[in-house]
Amino acid sequence: MDDLSPNKDYLWMMRAVELARRGVGTTSPNPPVGAVIVRDGFILGEGHHEIAGELHAERRAIDNAHWKGNGQWLKGSTIYVTLEPCSSYGRTPPCTEAIIEAGISRVVYGAVDPDERHRGRADEILRAHGIEVEHGVCGEVCEILVRPWVWSVKNRRPWVLAKVATTMDGRMTRRDDRWLSSPKALRNAHQLRAESDAILVGGGTVRMDDPALTIRTPLQAPSPRKKQPYRIVMTRDRNSIPADCQLLTDEYANRTIILEQVSDLKVMLEELYSQYGIVNLLLECGGQLLRHFLEEGLVNEWVQDIAPILGGGPAPMVPGDYLKRECKFREEEILACEPDIILRGILE
């Protein structure tokens, strides 16, 4: 099997995907991107985008190759990137420029740039310099990786993921004070936090549970550079939030945002995007606020932890008679977090 075979392209791109996943939750408002540079079946350098305003994945991979002493082998190599290389100046120079200067002869990327002003521009620039370009390798995987970012770029508001934990009969609490979720399911919930820019709850949740809303026990250790998510509280009256609650007194109090008298959820989301750069928003709210988001059609993704219990406590997942809007669930993943089952998918 030669190094340019489709199977090899797949394997190298999946390595780039693995690297890109390290940046989920740290790169907003930029997308998570990974890059691998290969020649003759060997990795010369690799890297991923970590923080907005710092080097992109392609430049990190090139720098990594030089750091490893492989710079002289870059000419004639292939770079695998999960997203179309940027081709314009922003906070950093264009990656197409770095690829050309490095002498890389082939570029393979997964997902195309969603911005119509830039889509396909990298192909034109690179091919004009005699560089072979291919795209669409592991395209679906790469597109899912940047899906929240693509959504936010097109809609100017965050991708909203609602996470709920329920009994089999749709109750959000047990009849006593015991945890509803299993230990592994709780770790999955903290993983969602690690992949989010902000967590949103209602004032009732703060008054009743006094949550910390921090990342503590995720399935995978987050980047040391990962900041705790913004903690957003929606309430009718800010004075109803206890002054001694964790969100206002712990070491991350400066990451707490209290929103008072929100009249338009969509406008609120747009402001969170424009003012704070929030791309991934995690809902951990109670049923009443969750109902409002669902009825406004503002929930993109759904994660439900179902505990093997019938006859839960008094709090229903969605209070009231029925939702005013039908939401179709397209399943993407079922996780076994024994004894719980977690459903994850897209709401349409």
N, C-alpha and C positions, 0 to 999 in steps of 0.2 A: 504493500500500500504506500503510495507516494505522499509527501507532506501536503500536497495541494488537493487531496481527494476530499469529496464532500464529507466523509466520515471524520476525517481529521479536522476539517473546518468546524464541524459540530462540537467535537471534543474541546478544541481551543476556545470556541465561543462560550461553552458552558463554564469553562474556567473564568472567563471574563464576567459571566453572570454571577458566579460565586463571589468574585471580588466586589462587584457592584452592590451586592446585598449587604456588604459591610457598611455601606454609606446610607442605607435606608434609615431615616430618622435624624440624620445629621446634615444633609445637604440643602435642605429647603432654604430659599425658594428655588434652588437648582435641583435637577434630577440626580438620582444615584446612577453612576456610570462606572463600568470596569473596563480595563484594557490589558491585553496580553500581546507581547511582541515575540514572534517565533521565527527561527531560521533553522532549516535542516533538522526539524523535529525537536529543537531545544528552545526553552524559554530564555530569551535574552533579558527581558525585563517585564514587569507588570505593575499595575497600580490601580487605584480607584479614587474617585473624587470624594473628598472628605467634608470640606466646609466651603460654603458659598464664598466666593472672592479669592479662594486659593486655587492652586493648580488643578486643572482638569485631569481626567484619568489618562489621556494620551500623553500629556507632558510628564505626568508622574511615572508612567511606564518607561518613557525615554530616559528620564533622569535615573530611574532604577537600573536601567541597562548600563548607563555610564558608571554608576556607583559599584556595580558588580564587575566592572572591567570589561564589559561587552560592547562598548561603544563602537569599536572598529568593525563590528559585525552587523550593525544596523542597516548599512547599505545593502539592498537586495532582500530585506526581511519582509515579513507580513505582520501587520498589526490587526488584532481582533478587538472591536469596540462594540459595546452593547447598544450604543446610540450613535446616530450620524454625527461625525465630528463637527464642531462648531466652525463657522467660517467668517465670523465678524468679530470686531473688537468690542469687548465689554469691560468687566473688571479685570479680565485677563486677555492676553492676545489670542487670536484664533488658533485652534489646534491643527487646522489644515496647514498652516505656516510651519508649525513644529514638525509635522510629518514630512513635508517637502524638504526642510533643512536637514533632517536626519537621514535622508536618502532611502527611506522605506519605499519599497516598490509595489506593494500590494496592500490594500485596505479592505477589510471585511467588517461590515457592521450589521447589527440586528434590526433595530427600529429606526424609522425615519423621523426627522425633526417635524413636530406637529405645526410649527410656525410656517405658514405659507411663504413668508418673506425669505426663509432660509432653506426650506425643504429642497433637496436635490442640488443645492449650490455647492456643497462639498464635492459631489461627484464631478461637476464641471471644472472646478478649480484643480482638483487632483489629477483628473484625466488630461487636462491641459499641460500638466507637467510630466506626462507619460506614466502616471501611476495607475495600475489596474484597480478597479473598484467593484466590489460586489456587496449586495445588501440583501436582507431577508433571511440570513442564516440564523436559525433559532428565533425567528421573528416574533412568533407568538409569545414565547417566554420573555423576550426582551420588552415587548410591548406591555405585558402585564406588570413588569418591573417598574416601568415609568408611567403606568396608567394614572395614578393620582396627579402626577405632575402635568401630564398631557391635559387632563380634565381642568386643572387649575389655570393653565395657560389659556385654554379656549374659553372658559367660563368666568375667569377672574374671581373665583371663590374656591375654598378648600374642598377636597374630596372628603366626604363624611362617612365614617365607618361607625355603625351602632353596634355596641357589644352588650348583650344581655345574658343573664344567668337565670334559668327558670327550672321549675319542677316540670314533670311530664304534663301536668294539667295547666301549665302557663302561669304559674305564680312566681313572683320574684323574691319571695322570702319563705323561710320555714316557719313552723308554728312556735319554735323557740329561737334562741339567739345563736344557734350553731351555724357555721358556714354552710352555704348552699353548694358551693363548688368544691370539687376534689382538689388535693394539693397540686396535681399536675395541671388541672384546668386553671388554677390560680396562676401558675407559672406562665401558662399560655396568655392569660390576661395581661400579665406584666410584660410579656413579649410584645403585645399590641401597643402597650404604652411606650416601649422602647422604640417602636417604629413610627410613633406619632410626634407631631409638633406641639399638639395641645390636647387637653382633655376637658370636656365640657360637662358640667353637672348643673342641676337646679339648686336654688337656695334650700329647698326642703331636704335634699340629700345632705347638705352641709350641716343643717340643724339637727338632723336625726342621727347621722353616722359619724360626723366629724372626720371625714376621710383625709388621708395625706395626699392621694393622687400622685404618688411618686413611683419611679421604677425601682423595684427592690429585688425581685427574684425571677428575672426573665429566663426563658429557655436557653438563650445564648447571651453571653456577656456582651453588653454594648460597648461601643468605642469609648475609650477613656475621655474622648473629647465631646461625647454626647451630653448635652445639657438636659436637665430635668424638663419635661414638657411644661408649657404654660398651663396653669390651672384656671379655667374660665368658669365663673359662677354667674348664672342668670337668675335674677331675683327682682321682685317688684319693689323691694325696699332694702337698700344696702344696710340700713340700721338693724335689720332683722338677722343679719349674719353675726353670730357670736364673736365678740372681739378677741376671745381667747381660743378660737378654733385653730387647728393646725395650719390651715391655708394662710392665715394672717400672722402666725407667730413662729413658724419653723424657719430653718435656714434658707428656704426657697421662697419666702414670702414675696420677694420682688418678682417672682414668676406667676403671681396670682393676679388675675384680671376680674374685676367685678363689673358686670353689665346690668344696669338698672333700667327697668321699664322698657324692655325691648318690644317694639311694636311690629317689626318686620324682620323675620328670621333671615330671609335672603339678603337683605341689606346688611344685616349684622355679619353674615358670613363674608360678604364682599369687603367689609371693613377689616375683618380679621386677616384677610388675605393681603389687602393693600397696606395696612398699618404694621402688621407683625410678620408678614411673609409666611403665614401658616398655610401649608399645602395639605397635610394629613391631619384631620380633626377626628378625635375619638370621642364618641358619646358614651358616657357611663351614667346617664341620667335616669330618673325614675319614669314610671309609665306615662304620666300626664304630659311631661315635656317631650318624651319620645313620640307620643301620639301627634303632637303638633308638627314635629319634623317629618313624620311619615305622611301626614295629610297634606303637607306643603310640597311633597315630592323631593325632599332635600337630603334623603339618605341614599347614598350610592352603594354601600356595602353592608352586609349583615353578618354578624357572628353571634351564634346562640349556643351557649353552654347548657345542655339539658341534663339535669341530675336525675338519677333513677328513683324518683320519689313521686308518689301521687298523694294529693291532699296537702298542698302547701299552705303557706300563710295567707293573710288577708290582701296582700298587694298583687293585683293582676299585672301582667306584662303591659297590656294596653287597656286602661280603664275606659268605661263607657260602653254603649251598645255595640257599635261597629265603626270601622274606619270609613271616612267619607271617600277615600281613594283606595282602589285596589292596587296592591304592590305585588308584582310577580317576582318570585325568588328563583334565580338561576344558580343552582348548586355548582360550586367549584371544588369543594374540599369537604371531606368528613374526617374528623380526627377522633381517635379513641383515646380519651384521657381517663382511664379507668378509675371509677366506674361510670364517669360521665361520657357523653358524646357531644362533640362540637361540630355544628354545621356552619359552613362559611360559603358565602356566595354574593352575587350581585342582585340588587333590587332594580326592577325595571317597571 
